[in-house]
Amino acid sequence: MLAWHLGWRNVEHTEAFIEKLSYATAGKFQLTTDGWSAYPDAVSLSLGDRVSYAQVMKTYRSAHPQQSLESDCRYSPAKVLEIIKTPRGVIPI
């Protein structure tokens, strides 16, 4: 683990986490995050051109949409319907 941060999922805590990641890394590297809207600005601000960055967003569907909450299938993994990859900044590594 390079960095961790405990806090709310908001802009302030996102920036704090990415700043910690910046201090924990050296040189150029690749970073992929989920679709949280605060990540692109925080990554750009703290990591700049040191990172090749993309966001991956997945759309899910329940594995058993017709099952009740008490069903044995309640904890079955969801099915991935779609994966959207969005490059946010690419550098040669």
Z-matrix of the N, CA and C atoms (Angstrom, degrees):
N
C 1 1.436
C 2 1.535 1 107.00
N 3 1.298 2 116.08 1 127.92
C 4 1.463 3 120.73 2 -179.47
C 5 1.521 4 112.76 3 -85.71
N 6 1.326 5 116.24 4 -38.72
C 7 1.472 6 120.43 5 -177.88
C 8 1.519 7 108.92 6 -158.10
N 9 1.313 8 115.71 7 154.66
C 10 1.458 9 120.75 8 174.80
C 11 1.517 10 108.46 9 -146.93
N 12 1.320 11 114.73 10 157.85
C 13 1.466 12 120.28 11 179.92
C 14 1.518 13 107.94 12 -152.14
N 15 1.296 14 116.53 13 133.55
C 16 1.456 15 122.11 14 176.91
C 17 1.519 16 108.27 15 -105.62
N 18 1.309 17 117.24 16 121.96
C 19 1.460 18 120.42 17 179.86
C 20 1.514 19 110.92 18 176.33
N 21 1.308 20 115.13 19 -176.34
C 22 1.456 21 121.76 20 178.60
C 23 1.518 22 110.18 21 -70.25
N 24 1.304 23 116.68 22 157.27
C 25 1.468 24 121.60 23 175.42
C 26 1.527 25 106.99 24 -87.74
N 27 1.329 26 114.84 25 79.52
C 28 1.455 27 121.30 26 178.34
C 29 1.524 28 108.93 27 -139.97
N 30 1.326 29 117.10 28 177.64
C 31 1.463 30 121.88 29 -175.41
C 32 1.529 31 111.12 30 -61.71
N 33 1.313 32 117.78 31 -45.74
C 34 1.471 33 121.70 32 -177.80
C 35 1.534 34 111.87 33 -58.09
N 36 1.322 35 116.98 34 -48.15
C 37 1.459 36 120.10 35 -178.48
C 38 1.524 37 112.22 36 -74.03
N 39 1.324 38 116.92 37 -30.88
C 40 1.465 39 120.23 38 175.09
C 41 1.518 40 110.14 39 -63.13
N 42 1.317 41 117.04 40 -46.04
C 43 1.460 42 120.90 41 178.81
C 44 1.529 43 111.30 42 -63.58
N 45 1.316 44 117.64 43 -38.72
C 46 1.466 45 121.30 44 178.06
C 47 1.527 46 110.51 45 -63.24
N 48 1.335 47 117.31 46 -43.31
C 49 1.455 48 121.16 47 179.25
C 50 1.532 49 111.50 48 -64.01
N 51 1.317 50 117.54 49 -47.67
C 52 1.467 51 120.69 50 -178.53
C 53 1.528 52 110.46 51 -66.20
N 54 1.319 53 118.45 52 -32.90
C 55 1.463 54 121.63 53 175.30
C 56 1.531 55 110.19 54 -64.05
N 57 1.318 56 117.34 55 -41.90
C 58 1.470 57 121.14 56 176.11
C 59 1.530 58 110.54 57 -62.54
N 60 1.337 59 116.59 58 -39.83
C 61 1.457 60 120.86 59 176.99
C 62 1.521 61 110.55 60 -62.67
N 63 1.312 62 116.94 61 -38.44
C 64 1.457 63 121.57 62 178.11
C 65 1.530 64 111.58 63 -61.44
N 66 1.332 65 116.49 64 -44.47
C 67 1.467 66 120.86 65 179.30
C 68 1.524 67 112.27 66 -68.11
N 69 1.324 68 117.20 67 -26.72
C 70 1.464 69 121.57 68 -176.27
C 71 1.523 70 113.26 69 -86.76
N 72 1.324 71 117.74 70 -6.11
C 73 1.464 72 121.23 71 -176.04
C 74 1.517 73 110.92 72 -122.68
N 75 1.324 74 114.18 73 158.99
C 76 1.460 75 120.85 74 175.48
C 77 1.521 76 107.94 75 -138.02
N 78 1.304 77 116.13 76 147.06
C 79 1.453 78 119.86 77 178.48
C 80 1.519 79 112.33 78 75.02
N 81 1.321 80 114.12 79 -168.21
C 82 1.459 81 120.83 80 -177.39
C 83 1.524 82 110.23 81 -90.82
N 84 1.334 83 115.99 82 144.66
C 85 1.458 84 120.88 83 178.19
C 86 1.519 85 110.17 84 -154.83
N 87 1.329 86 115.41 85 170.84
C 88 1.458 87 122.49 86 -179.30
C 89 1.521 88 109.18 87 -103.08
N 90 1.337 89 116.66 88 137.63
C 91 1.460 90 122.58 89 -179.16
C 92 1.522 91 109.57 90 -134.07
N 93 1.324 92 115.86 91 133.56
C 94 1.457 93 121.89 92 175.24
C 95 1.517 94 108.16 93 -128.22
N 96 1.333 95 117.19 94 132.42
C 97 1.463 96 121.76 95 178.40
C 98 1.524 97 109.24 96 -124.93
N 99 1.323 98 114.50 97 174.91
C 100 1.457 99 119.28 98 171.91
C 101 1.529 100 108.31 99 -78.01
N 102 1.314 101 117.77 100 -171.17
C 103 1.454 102 121.93 101 -173.31
C 104 1.515 103 116.80 102 -84.17
N 105 1.322 104 118.52 103 10.70
C 106 1.473 105 121.64 104 -179.42
C 107 1.527 106 109.49 105 -53.07
N 108 1.319 107 117.26 106 126.88
C 109 1.466 108 122.94 107 -171.90
C 110 1.527 109 114.09 108 -67.29
N 111 1.313 110 119.17 109 -18.23
C 112 1.464 111 121.22 110 -179.18
C 113 1.530 112 112.52 111 -82.01
N 114 1.318 113 118.16 112 -17.11
C 115 1.466 114 120.08 113 -176.96
C 116 1.532 115 114.78 114 -62.93
N 117 1.340 116 121.28 115 -48.80
C 118 1.466 117 119.20 116 -175.69
C 119 1.532 118 114.32 117 -54.73
N 120 1.315 119 117.95 118 -46.11
C 121 1.467 120 119.96 119 179.70
C 122 1.522 121 111.71 120 -67.08
N 123 1.331 122 117.20 121 -41.96
C 124 1.464 123 120.81 122 -179.92
C 125 1.523 124 111.22 123 -64.19
N 126 1.332 125 117.14 124 -42.00
C 127 1.462 126 121.28 125 178.86
C 128 1.530 127 110.00 126 -64.97
N 129 1.310 128 117.10 127 -44.93
C 130 1.464 129 121.17 128 179.23
C 131 1.532 130 111.20 129 -61.48
N 132 1.321 131 116.18 130 -43.35
C 133 1.460 132 121.21 131 -178.42
C 134 1.525 133 112.46 132 -66.50
N 135 1.317 134 117.99 133 -47.51
C 136 1.464 135 121.21 134 -173.21
C 137 1.523 136 114.61 135 -90.26
N 138 1.324 137 117.61 136 -31.77
C 139 1.460 138 120.02 137 -174.59
C 140 1.518 139 113.62 138 -108.75
N 141 1.310 140 116.92 139 -20.82
C 142 1.465 141 121.08 140 175.65
C 143 1.514 142 113.49 141 52.51
N 144 1.340 143 115.30 142 -128.67
C 145 1.464 144 120.17 143 -176.45
C 146 1.533 145 112.54 144 -91.51
N 147 1.329 146 117.66 145 12.42
C 148 1.468 147 120.52 146 176.98
C 149 1.524 148 112.54 147 -80.89
N 150 1.325 149 117.30 148 -8.13
C 151 1.454 150 120.16 149 -170.85
C 152 1.523 151 112.17 150 -128.66
N 153 1.331 152 114.71 151 141.50
C 154 1.451 153 121.74 152 168.71
C 155 1.529 154 104.25 153 -97.60
N 156 1.318 155 117.74 154 112.69
C 157 1.454 156 122.13 155 -165.55
C 158 1.524 157 112.36 156 -121.66
N 159 1.331 158 115.42 157 138.22
C 160 1.466 159 121.74 158 174.89
C 161 1.519 160 109.34 159 -145.57
N 162 1.331 161 114.92 160 157.04
C 163 1.456 162 121.52 161 174.32
C 164 1.521 163 108.14 162 -112.91
N 165 1.341 164 115.71 163 141.34
C 166 1.458 165 122.26 164 177.29
C 167 1.520 166 107.57 165 -121.72
N 168 1.322 167 115.62 166 122.99
C 169 1.461 168 121.43 167 178.88
C 170 1.522 169 109.09 168 -117.71
N 171 1.332 170 115.83 169 130.48
C 172 1.462 171 121.48 170 -178.71
C 173 1.524 172 109.78 171 -115.20
N 174 1.327 173 114.89 172 140.60
C 175 1.456 174 121.89 173 173.88
C 176 1.527 175 107.04 174 -106.58
N 177 1.331 176 115.76 175 128.23
C 178 1.463 177 121.08 176 -175.86
C 179 1.522 178 112.22 177 -112.59
N 180 1.334 179 115.07 178 157.12
C 181 1.442 180 123.14 179 170.49
C 182 1.524 181 106.19 180 -132.99
N 183 1.283 182 116.83 181 139.68
C 184 1.457 183 121.44 182 178.83
C 185 1.523 184 110.40 183 -55.35
N 186 1.316 185 116.37 184 141.15
C 187 1.463 186 120.61 185 179.11
C 188 1.527 187 110.94 186 -65.27
N 189 1.329 188 116.51 187 -30.63
C 190 1.465 189 122.34 188 -178.72
C 191 1.525 190 109.16 189 -138.89
N 192 1.343 191 118.38 190 75.20
C 193 1.465 192 120.55 191 -173.79
C 194 1.523 193 114.98 192 -62.09
N 195 1.318 194 118.75 193 -22.64
C 196 1.458 195 121.21 194 -176.98
C 197 1.526 196 113.06 195 -90.51
N 198 1.330 197 118.01 196 -5.49
C 199 1.460 198 121.36 197 -176.69
C 200 1.524 199 111.03 198 -79.88
N 201 1.309 200 116.91 199 147.97
C 202 1.468 201 121.77 200 176.73
C 203 1.522 202 109.71 201 -78.50
N 204 1.317 203 116.79 202 166.45
C 205 1.455 204 121.50 203 179.57
C 206 1.524 205 112.28 204 -64.29
N 207 1.315 206 118.22 205 -23.69
C 208 1.454 207 121.79 206 -179.86
C 209 1.526 208 112.45 207 -87.28
N 210 1.293 209 118.07 208 -2.50
C 211 1.455 210 123.09 209 -176.84
C 212 1.529 211 111.53 210 -66.97
N 213 1.332 212 116.10 211 155.70
C 214 1.467 213 121.53 212 175.19
C 215 1.526 214 111.47 213 -64.96
N 216 1.326 215 117.18 214 -20.53
C 217 1.469 216 121.84 215 -177.60
C 218 1.527 217 112.61 216 -88.12
N 219 1.303 218 118.28 217 2.15
C 220 1.469 219 122.46 218 -174.39
C 221 1.521 220 112.69 219 -52.49
N 222 1.311 221 118.00 220 -38.55
C 223 1.457 222 121.08 221 -175.31
C 224 1.520 223 113.18 222 -101.31
N 225 1.300 224 117.69 223 18.09
C 226 1.456 225 121.39 224 176.05
C 227 1.522 226 109.20 225 -68.35
N 228 1.320 227 117.59 226 146.50
C 229 1.465 228 119.52 227 -179.87
C 230 1.531 229 111.82 228 -65.87
N 231 1.312 230 115.26 229 147.81
C 232 1.462 231 120.52 230 177.99
C 233 1.523 232 109.99 231 -74.48
N 234 1.313 233 115.86 232 155.85
C 235 1.460 234 121.75 233 176.58
C 236 1.532 235 108.68 234 -88.80
N 237 1.331 236 116.54 235 134.69
C 238 1.457 237 121.09 236 176.10
C 239 1.521 238 108.05 237 -83.83
N 240 1.337 239 115.70 238 120.32
C 241 1.463 240 120.95 239 179.96
C 242 1.524 241 112.30 240 -90.40
N 243 1.331 242 115.85 241 -35.34
C 244 1.463 243 120.08 242 -173.94
C 245 1.518 244 109.41 243 -154.23
N 246 1.331 245 115.73 244 144.12
C 247 1.465 246 121.95 245 174.03
C 248 1.521 247 107.20 246 -126.38
N 249 1.330 248 115.84 247 124.07
C 250 1.464 249 121.27 248 179.10
C 251 1.521 250 108.25 249 -114.40
N 252 1.334 251 116.50 250 120.18
C 253 1.467 252 122.33 251 179.38
C 254 1.524 253 108.15 252 -106.23
N 255 1.337 254 115.98 253 126.34
C 256 1.460 255 121.30 254 -178.03
C 257 1.521 256 109.96 255 -123.36
N 258 1.349 257 118.64 256 106.49
C 259 1.466 258 120.21 257 176.00
C 260 1.541 259 109.97 258 -65.22
N 261 1.306 260 117.35 259 134.76
C 262 1.464 261 121.68 260 -179.52
C 263 1.524 262 112.55 261 -113.81
N 264 1.278 263 117.52 262 -16.86
C 265 1.461 264 121.88 263 179.89
C 266 1.502 265 108.02 264 179.60
N 267 1.316 266 117.44 265 119.41
C 268 1.449 267 120.59 266 -174.59
C 269 1.520 268 109.01 267 -121.09
N 270 1.334 269 115.06 268 131.17
C 271 1.454 270 121.24 269 175.36
C 272 1.518 271 108.41 270 -130.17
N 273 1.305 272 118.54 271 151.66
C 274 1.471 273 119.34 272 174.81
C 275 1.528 274 109.38 273 -68.17
N 276 1.319 275 116.22 274 131.31
C 277 1.477 276 120.62 275 178.80
C 278 1.511 277 108.91 276 -109.83
